[in-house]
Amino acid sequence: MMKKSIVIASALIVLFIGSCNNRQTVAPPPAITEDMAYEGVSNYCHSEYDWSIAKDNPSIMNVEMGEETDSEYHVVFRSYTGAFVHFYVNKTSGNTRMVESVPSLNVEEAGTFDLFDYLDKE
């Protein structure tokens, strides 16, 4: 009888621990869509770079989508100066890596930011 009680108690403990673990699951972060990547990078560029020079000629500055991989979106900002800033948006985390490229200079790592900081919050 004692052995049966120990088995039942052990089974109940396992069930209890299993149910506690299920309650502690954390929801995964929302997946980044292509539209979110474009919007966040565009908002970043509009806040960090002077667009006033492009008011009369908007074609001299732009943000456009580049190639996509399984893990990242590539967004490119073209400045009126001829510089390009390449943004690589991680599809899972929203972490965005920037690489600035000036045609007459070498490529230079420019930094990172969190895409969620530049998405409109509704």
C-alpha positions as CSV (number, residue, x, y, z in Angstrom):
1,M,0.0,0.0,0.0
2,M,2.9,2.4,0.9
3,K,4.5,1.7,-2.5
4,K,1.3,2.5,-4.3
5,S,0.9,5.8,-2.4
6,I,4.5,6.8,-3.3
7,V,3.8,6.1,-7.0
8,I,0.6,8.1,-7.0
9,A,2.2,11.0,-5.1
10,S,5.1,11.0,-7.6
11,A,2.8,11.0,-10.5
12,L,0.9,14.0,-9.0
13,I,4.1,15.9,-8.5
14,V,5.2,15.3,-12.1
15,L,1.8,16.5,-13.3
16,F,1.9,19.6,-11.1
17,I,5.4,20.5,-12.2
18,G,4.5,20.0,-15.9
19,S,1.4,22.2,-15.6
20,C,3.4,24.9,-13.8
21,N,6.0,24.9,-16.6
22,N,3.2,25.3,-19.2
23,R,2.0,28.4,-17.5
24,Q,5.4,30.1,-17.6
25,T,5.8,30.0,-21.4
26,V,6.6,33.4,-22.8
27,A,4.9,34.5,-26.0
28,P,7.4,34.9,-28.9
29,P,8.0,38.4,-30.1
30,P,5.9,39.4,-33.1
31,A,7.4,38.4,-36.4
32,I,8.7,41.4,-38.4
33,T,7.0,41.8,-41.8
34,E,8.4,43.4,-44.9
35,D,6.1,46.4,-44.4
36,M,7.2,46.8,-40.8
37,A,10.9,46.7,-41.8
38,Y,10.3,49.4,-44.5
39,E,8.2,51.6,-42.2
40,G,10.7,51.4,-39.3
41,V,13.7,52.1,-41.4
42,S,11.9,54.9,-43.2
43,N,10.9,56.5,-39.9
44,Y,14.5,56.1,-38.6
45,C,15.9,57.8,-41.8
46,H,13.4,60.6,-41.6
47,S,14.3,61.3,-37.9
48,E,18.1,61.0,-38.3
49,Y,18.8,62.6,-41.7
50,D,18.0,66.0,-43.0
51,W,15.3,65.6,-45.8
52,S,14.7,69.3,-46.3
53,I,17.1,69.3,-49.2
54,A,14.9,66.8,-51.0
55,K,11.7,68.8,-50.7
56,D,12.1,70.3,-54.2
57,N,13.6,67.2,-55.7
58,P,12.4,64.0,-53.8
59,S,14.1,61.7,-56.2
60,I,17.6,62.6,-54.8
61,M,16.8,60.8,-51.5
62,N,14.8,57.6,-51.0
63,V,14.3,54.4,-49.0
64,E,13.7,51.2,-50.8
65,M,13.6,47.5,-50.1
66,G,16.6,45.4,-51.1
67,E,17.0,41.6,-51.2
68,E,15.5,39.4,-48.5
69,T,17.1,36.4,-46.9
70,D,15.5,33.8,-44.6
71,S,16.6,35.8,-41.5
72,E,16.8,39.4,-42.6
73,Y,15.2,42.2,-44.7
74,H,17.5,44.5,-46.5
75,V,16.4,48.1,-46.7
76,V,18.5,50.8,-48.5
77,F,18.6,54.5,-47.8
78,R,20.1,56.7,-50.5
79,S,21.2,60.2,-49.5
80,Y,21.4,63.3,-51.7
81,T,25.2,63.1,-51.0
82,G,25.5,59.8,-52.9
83,A,26.0,57.9,-49.7
84,F,24.1,54.6,-49.2
85,V,23.1,53.2,-45.8
86,H,22.2,49.5,-45.8
87,F,19.9,48.3,-43.1
88,Y,19.6,44.7,-42.2
89,V,16.5,44.0,-40.1
90,N,16.4,40.7,-38.2
91,K,13.0,39.1,-38.9
92,T,12.7,37.7,-35.4
93,S,14.1,40.3,-33.0
94,G,13.8,43.6,-34.9
95,N,17.4,44.3,-34.2
96,T,18.6,46.4,-37.2
97,R,22.3,46.6,-38.3
98,M,23.4,49.6,-40.4
99,V,26.3,49.7,-42.8
100,E,27.1,53.0,-44.4
101,S,28.7,52.9,-47.9
102,V,30.1,56.0,-49.6
103,P,31.2,55.0,-53.2
104,S,34.5,56.9,-52.9
105,L,35.3,55.4,-49.4
106,N,35.5,51.9,-47.8
107,V,32.4,50.4,-46.2
108,E,32.0,51.4,-42.5
109,E,29.9,49.8,-39.8
110,A,27.6,52.5,-38.5
111,G,25.7,50.8,-35.7
112,T,22.5,49.1,-34.7
113,F,19.0,50.1,-33.4
114,D,15.8,48.4,-32.4
115,L,13.2,48.6,-35.2
116,F,10.3,48.6,-32.7
117,D,11.6,52.0,-31.5
118,Y,10.7,53.5,-34.9
119,L,7.4,51.8,-35.6
120,D,4.2,53.8,-35.1
121,K,2.5,52.7,-31.9
122,E,-1.2,52.6,-32.3
